[in-house]
Amino acid sequence: MMNSNPSTPMNAHAPSSSSGGNGSPDLNTPRRNSKRPKYSRFTQQELPACKPILTPKWVISAFMLVTIVFIPIGLTSLLASNDVIEIVDRYDNACITGTKSQKVQYIQNATTNKTCTRTLTVKKRMKQPIYVYYQLDNFYQNHRRYVKSRSDTQLRNRGDENDTSTCKPEHIANGMAIVPCGLVAWSLFNDTYTLSTGNNRSLTINKREISWKSDRDEKFGSDVFPKNFQNSSFIGGGTLSTSIPLNQQEDLIVWMRTAALPTFRKLYGKIEQDIEAGETITVVLENRYNTYSFSGKKKLVLSTTSWLGGKNNFIGIAYLAVGGLCFLLATTFTIIYFVKPRHLGDPNYLSWNRNPGGH
């Protein structure tokens, strides 16, 4: 039936095609405010590209190149590590006997004599400088609350000595601010070592420049002095001289650089004398630091260095492992390539039907 009003369009009352017939907008219709991205060769991926074809010869050559480079580096690293002379002596159990509770009671008693003597034998000649470390096991300096319990602004500026808000629970003692505050400084390692050889030659331990220069210059102030430190009823570790600024108290600076792993070594000092092979070293130590309450271990380490640093076999083993794996892969691919080669450009090797006349 025809429309009686010719001036009215036939679809005047029909739903719009853009609404999908039910009043909702068409998802295919672009928005009015939408913006097309600006054309560029980068967004349209029209930049020139290099697409190398990995042929068997290139793959085998790459693996052999890695083998030739990595294996000599690994062997050189292992030889350098083996040249390092290292003496490790665990003394926490040797200096105290008894049950765990008896050891804790002994170490917490301030009146007991904690002097202990150990004897070490030098098997190979140790050239100066000889580094003296203390090693702690099962001590988690990476604990979140432990790491955050410090105030870097207080350590750096004298005017911020009352900034102890981040140092809880060791922030205030006897109503005054603690400098340096926090659990890290409070748990300062306080065992001491005195070394001498069998012929009564004293081995002086130099404790200067054992910390990072950046820490001394930037993190610890020259006008900040310890104040009210270890003055509460519960003592955590070592004490500090109130007449020496923090940037010169290098035992504290070394300790404040927290370790990432529960077993770590920290530099105690340097011996600038040679020790001959066969000599014995007498160590008189003060066993004060409490590692018995958390079943920790304490070790004294004497070590030389090489051009690669201290004793560390991991680098050499890692290079040798990667180099050996690449050599194995190169050998395997070479055998496959010669026994059953794949001819490049032959489409028969890409199809299931190897019969050229088949369908």
Backbone torsions as a table, in degrees:
resi	resn	phi	psi	omega
1	MET	NA	135.4	-173.9
2	MET	-84.4	152.6	179.4
3	ASN	-71.1	130.8	-177.3
4	SER	-74.4	-23.6	179.8
5	ASN	-104.8	103.7	-175.0
6	PRO	-68.0	-21.9	-178.6
7	SER	-78.6	-10.4	-179.3
8	THR	-95.9	128.6	178.4
9	PRO	-65.8	152.3	-177.2
10	MET	-67.5	-29.2	-178.2
11	ASN	-104.5	27.9	-177.4
12	ALA	-65.8	-36.0	-178.0
13	HIS	-103.4	7.6	179.1
14	ALA	-81.1	147.4	178.4
15	PRO	-65.0	146.7	-177.7
16	SER	-67.9	142.9	179.5
17	SER	-68.2	-25.9	-179.9
18	SER	-74.6	-15.9	179.8
19	SER	-91.9	-2.0	178.7
20	GLY	74.9	9.5	177.7
21	GLY	84.0	-5.2	-179.2
22	ASN	-129.1	17.2	175.5
23	GLY	86.8	-7.3	-179.9
24	SER	-89.9	148.3	-178.4
25	PRO	-69.3	148.9	179.0
26	ASP	-75.1	128.0	-177.9
27	LEU	-68.9	-21.3	-179.4
28	ASN	-83.5	-11.7	-179.0
29	THR	-81.5	125.1	-178.5
30	PRO	-67.7	147.5	176.7
31	ARG	-70.0	154.4	179.4
32	ARG	-69.9	-34.3	-175.9
33	ASN	-91.8	1.2	-179.5
34	SER	-70.1	145.2	-179.2
35	LYS	-121.0	132.4	175.4
36	ARG	-74.6	142.2	177.6
37	PRO	-65.9	145.9	-179.6
38	LYS	-65.8	136.1	-178.2
39	TYR	-68.7	134.5	171.9
40	SER	-152.4	155.6	179.9
41	ARG	-68.9	-24.8	179.2
42	PHE	-72.0	-47.8	-178.9
43	THR	-68.6	-29.2	179.6
44	GLN	-90.8	4.8	177.8
45	GLN	55.4	48.3	178.9
46	GLU	-110.1	9.2	178.7
47	LEU	-72.5	151.7	177.9
48	PRO	-65.1	138.2	-176.6
49	ALA	-132.6	151.7	176.7
50	CYS	-106.5	123.2	-178.7
51	LYS	-121.5	83.0	-178.0
52	PRO	-69.7	147.2	177.2
53	ILE	-97.7	119.2	-178.4
54	LEU	-80.7	92.9	176.6
55	THR	-82.2	160.8	178.9
56	PRO	-55.4	-38.3	-179.5
57	LYS	-64.3	-39.2	178.9
58	TRP	-67.6	-40.8	-179.4
59	VAL	-65.6	-46.0	179.4
60	ILE	-63.0	-40.5	179.8
61	SER	-65.4	-38.3	179.5
62	ALA	-65.6	-43.7	178.0
63	PHE	-64.0	-40.1	179.4
64	MET	-67.6	-34.7	177.9
65	LEU	-64.1	-44.2	177.0
66	VAL	-62.5	-39.5	178.4
67	THR	-62.0	-46.3	-177.6
68	ILE	-64.3	-33.1	-178.4
69	VAL	-82.5	-44.4	-170.0
70	PHE	-76.6	-39.0	-176.0
71	ILE	-64.9	-44.9	175.4
72	PRO	-61.9	-37.6	178.0
73	ILE	-64.3	-41.5	178.6
74	GLY	-63.7	-43.8	178.7
75	LEU	-64.5	-40.8	178.9
76	THR	-65.0	-39.6	179.1
77	SER	-65.9	-40.7	178.3
78	LEU	-66.2	-39.5	177.9
79	LEU	-64.7	-40.2	178.2
80	ALA	-66.3	-37.3	178.4
81	SER	-68.8	-35.9	179.5
82	ASN	-71.0	-21.2	177.1
83	ASP	-74.7	-14.4	179.9
84	VAL	-78.7	128.1	177.7
85	ILE	-96.6	126.9	-175.6
86	GLU	-135.5	132.5	176.3
87	ILE	-120.0	122.3	-178.9
88	VAL	-119.9	126.7	-179.1
89	ASP	-132.4	118.2	174.8
90	ARG	-87.8	126.4	-173.2
91	TYR	-123.7	-3.9	-175.3
92	ASP	-66.4	-41.5	178.6
93	ASN	-81.9	-26.9	-179.4
94	ALA	-73.5	-27.6	-177.8
95	CYS	-87.6	-20.3	179.7
96	ILE	-135.4	133.9	176.0
97	THR	-117.2	159.7	179.7
98	GLY	122.2	-173.8	179.0
99	THR	-76.6	172.5	-179.0
100	LYS	-62.4	-44.8	179.8
101	SER	-64.1	-37.0	177.7
102	GLN	-66.6	-38.6	178.2
103	LYS	-66.6	-41.8	178.8
104	VAL	-63.9	-43.1	178.9
105	GLN	-63.4	-39.8	179.4
106	TYR	-65.0	-46.3	-175.1
107	ILE	-71.7	-25.9	179.8
108	GLN	-86.9	-9.0	178.4
109	ASN	-82.5	115.8	-176.0
110	ALA	-73.8	-14.3	-176.2
111	THR	-92.0	-12.6	-178.1
112	THR	-78.7	148.9	177.7
113	ASN	-81.4	118.5	-174.5
114	LYS	-105.6	18.9	177.6
115	THR	-74.1	135.0	-179.3
116	CYS	-139.1	141.0	-178.5
117	THR	-115.2	130.6	178.6
118	ARG	-126.5	150.0	-179.9
119	THR	-120.8	126.1	-178.9
120	LEU	-117.7	144.5	179.8
121	THR	-112.1	130.7	179.7
122	VAL	-92.3	117.0	-177.8
123	LYS	-87.2	-31.7	177.9
124	LYS	-128.9	155.9	-178.7
125	ARG	-63.3	130.4	-179.7
126	MET	-109.2	116.3	-179.4
127	LYS	-88.9	147.2	177.6
128	GLN	-69.9	152.7	-3.4
129	PRO	-79.4	141.6	176.4
130	ILE	-104.4	122.4	-174.6
131	TYR	-92.6	134.0	179.5
132	VAL	-106.0	120.9	179.5
133	TYR	-118.8	155.4	162.6
134	TYR	-114.0	137.1	-177.5
135	GLN	-116.3	132.9	177.3
136	LEU	-118.2	134.7	176.7
137	ASP	-113.2	145.8	178.0
138	ASN	64.6	30.2	176.3
139	PHE	-113.1	112.7	-172.7
140	TYR	-94.6	84.3	174.4
141	GLN	-73.6	-10.0	179.7
142	ASN	-91.0	7.5	177.7
143	HIS	-63.4	136.8	-171.6
144	ARG	-59.5	-45.9	-178.3
145	ARG	-68.7	-34.6	178.9
146	TYR	-67.0	-46.1	-177.4
147	VAL	-64.8	-37.6	-176.9
148	LYS	-79.5	-12.7	-176.7
149	SER	-83.7	74.3	178.7
150	ARG	-165.3	164.3	178.6
151	SER	-132.5	103.7	-179.2
152	ASP	-68.9	-33.6	178.0
153	THR	-66.7	-36.6	177.7
154	GLN	-66.6	-38.4	179.5
155	LEU	-67.8	-25.0	-172.7
156	ARG	-96.7	-37.0	-172.9
157	ASN	-122.4	134.5	-179.8
158	ARG	-68.8	-33.0	-178.8
159	GLY	-70.9	-11.1	-179.2
160	ASP	-107.9	28.5	-177.8
161	GLU	-68.5	-20.1	177.5
162	ASN	-89.5	2.1	178.5
163	ASP	-81.9	83.6	-175.8
164	THR	-120.0	19.0	-175.6
165	SER	-65.8	-25.7	-178.2
166	THR	-97.2	7.7	-172.5
167	CYS	-103.3	4.4	-176.8
168	LYS	-60.1	141.8	9.8
169	PRO	-92.1	-5.7	-178.9
170	GLU	-97.9	72.6	-177.7
171	HIS	-122.5	-30.4	-177.6
172	ILE	-136.8	136.9	175.2
173	ALA	-138.5	129.9	-178.7
174	ASN	56.6	35.2	176.9
175	GLY	78.1	6.7	-179.4
176	MET	-125.0	155.8	179.4
177	ALA	-70.7	145.3	177.9
178	ILE	-95.5	131.6	177.0
179	VAL	-127.2	117.4	-6.9
180	PRO	-78.0	144.3	-176.2
181	CYS	-98.2	169.1	175.3
182	GLY	102.0	161.6	-178.0
183	LEU	-68.7	-30.2	-177.6
184	VAL	-65.2	-51.0	179.1
185	ALA	-68.0	-37.0	-177.9
186	TRP	-62.4	-31.5	-177.8
187	SER	-94.2	28.3	-176.8
188	LEU	-56.6	133.3	179.1
189	PHE	-65.5	134.7	-173.7
190	ASN	-133.7	16.7	169.8
191	ASP	-73.3	145.4	179.7
192	THR	-123.8	152.8	-177.8
193	TYR	-131.1	137.8	172.6
194	THR	-127.5	123.8	-172.6
195	LEU	-116.5	145.5	174.4
196	SER	-154.0	156.5	179.2
197	THR	-90.9	174.6	-176.7
198	GLY	-65.8	-24.7	178.8
199	ASN	-92.6	27.4	176.7
200	ASN	61.8	28.8	174.3
201	ARG	-90.4	120.2	-177.5
202	SER	-75.5	135.3	177.1
203	LEU	-103.7	99.5	-177.6
204	THR	-73.1	132.2	178.9
205	ILE	-99.2	115.2	178.6
206	ASN	-84.4	120.8	-177.1
207	LYS	-107.3	18.4	177.7
208	ARG	-96.1	143.0	179.1
209	GLU	57.4	41.3	173.7
210	ILE	-95.3	-8.4	179.3
211	SER	-106.2	172.2	178.7
212	TRP	-72.1	135.9	179.2
213	LYS	-62.5	-35.6	178.9
214	SER	-64.4	-34.7	177.0
215	ASP	-67.8	-43.2	-179.9
216	ARG	-64.6	-37.4	-174.6
217	ASP	-86.5	-31.4	-170.5
218	GLU	-110.8	-36.6	-170.6
219	LYS	-96.7	-21.9	-176.9
220	PHE	-123.7	128.4	-173.8
221	GLY	-80.7	149.1	177.0
222	SER	-80.7	-12.2	179.0
223	ASP	-112.6	13.7	179.3
224	VAL	-104.1	123.6	-177.6
225	PHE	-118.3	148.1	177.1
226	PRO	-59.4	141.8	-177.3
227	LYS	-149.5	126.9	176.1
228	ASN	60.2	28.8	-175.0
229	PHE	-87.6	136.3	-177.1
230	GLN	52.9	41.9	-177.0
231	ASN	-108.0	8.4	178.2
232	SER	-93.1	-179.2	-177.9
233	SER	-74.1	-19.5	-177.7
234	PHE	-115.4	113.8	-176.7
235	ILE	-94.5	134.2	-177.5
236	GLY	-94.0	-41.7	-176.4
237	GLY	-161.5	-133.0	-174.6
238	GLY	-75.2	164.0	177.0
239	THR	-105.2	166.5	-179.1
240	LEU	-127.4	147.4	177.2
241	SER	-74.5	130.5	-178.5
242	THR	-76.9	-8.3	-178.1
243	SER	-100.8	-0.8	-179.2
244	ILE	-113.1	127.9	179.7
245	PRO	-65.8	160.4	-175.0
246	LEU	-64.7	-31.5	-177.6
247	ASN	-73.1	-5.6	175.3
248	GLN	-108.7	-4.1	178.6
249	GLN	-93.8	83.1	-168.7
250	GLU	-74.6	-24.6	173.6
251	ASP	-60.7	-41.1	177.3
252	LEU	-66.8	-42.2	-177.8
253	ILE	-63.2	-42.5	178.1
254	VAL	-63.6	-42.3	-178.1
255	TRP	-67.9	-35.3	-176.6
256	MET	-71.1	-17.4	173.2
257	ARG	-82.6	94.2	-169.7
258	THR	-68.2	149.5	-178.4
259	ALA	-88.2	152.7	-177.9
260	ALA	-88.4	-21.0	-176.1
261	LEU	-118.9	156.4	-178.1
262	PRO	-70.1	-17.2	173.8
263	THR	-111.6	119.7	-174.2
264	PHE	-149.1	160.6	174.2
265	ARG	-120.5	145.1	175.2
266	LYS	-132.0	142.8	-175.0
267	LEU	-73.3	126.5	178.5
268	TYR	-96.1	-35.6	-179.3
269	GLY	173.6	-175.1	-178.5
270	LYS	-130.9	139.0	174.1
271	ILE	-102.6	120.6	-175.5
272	GLU	-103.5	47.5	176.3
273	GLN	-141.0	150.2	175.3
274	ASP	-81.5	147.8	175.8
275	ILE	-123.3	123.5	-175.1
276	GLU	-79.3	158.3	178.0
277	ALA	-67.0	139.5	180.0
278	GLY	92.1	-12.4	178.8
279	GLU	-74.1	154.4	175.3
280	THR	-108.7	141.9	179.6
281	ILE	-112.2	125.4	176.6
282	THR	-97.8	121.8	-178.4
283	VAL	-110.5	117.6	173.2
284	VAL	-103.6	112.1	-174.4
285	LEU	-121.8	155.2	174.1
286	GLU	-104.7	108.4	-175.7
287	ASN	-87.5	82.0	-175.4
288	ARG	-105.7	-28.7	-169.3
289	TYR	-75.8	131.9	-174.2
290	ASN	-88.1	99.1	170.5
291	THR	-108.6	0.7	-174.9
292	TYR	-78.7	-27.6	-178.2
293	SER	-70.2	-23.7	178.5
294	PHE	-118.1	20.9	177.3
295	SER	56.7	42.3	177.1
296	GLY	-88.4	174.9	179.3
297	LYS	-128.0	148.4	177.1
298	LYS	-125.2	133.7	-178.9
299	LYS	-136.6	144.0	172.2
300	LEU	-101.2	130.8	-175.3
301	VAL	-125.1	127.5	170.9
302	LEU	-113.2	127.5	-173.0
303	SER	-148.2	141.7	169.6
304	THR	-93.1	-177.0	179.1
305	THR	-134.0	164.0	173.8
306	SER	-122.5	-175.0	178.7
307	TRP	-64.8	-18.3	179.8
308	LEU	-95.6	-5.8	-178.7
309	GLY	113.6	-147.6	-179.6
310	GLY	-79.6	-172.7	-177.9
311	LYS	-74.6	118.7	-178.8
312	ASN	-156.4	105.4	-179.4
313	ASN	-85.1	-9.9	-173.7
314	PHE	-64.4	-41.8	-176.9
315	ILE	-62.0	-47.4	180.0
316	GLY	-63.6	-42.6	179.5
317	ILE	-64.4	-38.8	179.9
318	ALA	-64.7	-44.6	178.6
319	TYR	-63.5	-42.1	179.4
320	LEU	-65.9	-37.2	179.5
321	ALA	-65.3	-45.4	179.4
322	VAL	-66.3	-43.5	178.7
323	GLY	-63.4	-41.0	178.2
324	GLY	-65.9	-38.7	177.8
325	LEU	-64.5	-42.0	178.3
326	CYS	-65.2	-37.2	177.0
327	PHE	-64.5	-40.2	178.5
328	LEU	-64.0	-42.8	178.6
329	LEU	-65.8	-41.8	178.9
330	ALA	-62.8	-41.1	178.5
331	THR	-65.1	-42.6	-179.8
332	THR	-63.3	-45.2	-179.6
333	PHE	-66.9	-33.8	179.1
334	THR	-65.7	-43.4	178.7
335	ILE	-63.5	-44.7	178.9
336	ILE	-61.9	-39.8	-176.8
337	TYR	-65.7	-37.6	-178.7
338	PHE	-83.7	-32.9	-178.4
339	VAL	-77.3	-47.0	-177.6
340	LYS	-134.7	75.8	-176.1
341	PRO	-71.6	153.2	176.1
342	ARG	-110.1	119.2	-177.8
343	HIS	-80.8	119.7	-179.1
344	LEU	-68.7	139.5	178.3
345	GLY	87.5	-4.4	179.0
346	ASP	-91.1	110.2	-176.9
347	PRO	-68.4	-14.2	179.9
348	ASN	-64.6	-25.8	-178.7
349	TYR	-81.4	-5.7	178.9
350	LEU	-103.9	-5.6	-177.0
351	SER	-111.5	159.4	178.5
352	TRP	-74.3	-31.1	-178.3
353	ASN	-92.8	109.3	-179.6
354	ARG	-82.2	-2.2	179.5
355	ASN	-87.4	113.6	-175.8
356	PRO	-60.5	-27.9	-178.9
357	GLY	-93.0	-0.4	-177.0
358	GLY	-80.3	170.8	-179.2
359	HIS	-121.6	NA	NA
